[in-house]
Amino acid sequence: MPVTNARFFTVEEANACLPRLRELLEEIQAVRQRVLASRPEVWPVLQKAIGNGGSKKAGEVAFEFRRLERAVQAIKEMGCVLKDMDQGLVDFLTRRDGREVYLCWRYGEERVAYWHELQAGFAGRRPL
């Protein structure tokens, strides 16, 4: 199924995005770790605080969620598709042999070197 109103990337354009994507994914991972680390202290407070105020720690976690939201939005604004924030999976829409597919990159990889069908996902990756 074709994707409408989307940005199409060449391999070179996708690779040019990687420095910024690395920064954003590092931010996402750092925020994720801070949120998870605060979970034992914050979750009970959040459960009690629904409609009843809050706490300083809950406010800090809310701030972290806003940071996470901004980083994810920045990735979307680049035209990329964040598929898995935990693994740092990012797809780039492209055309291959006359059809729409995704270039696929995972945080830690040096460059974009894989692609997959729109519905295939990470398990369907193939080398370029």
Secondary structure, 3 states (H helix, E strand, C coil): CCCCCCCCCCHHHHHHHHHHHHHHHHHHHHHHHHHHHHHHHHHHHHHHHCCCCCCHHHHHHHHHHHHHHHHHHHHHHCCCEEEECCCCEEEEEEEECCEEEEEEEECCCCCCCEEEECCCCHHHCEEC
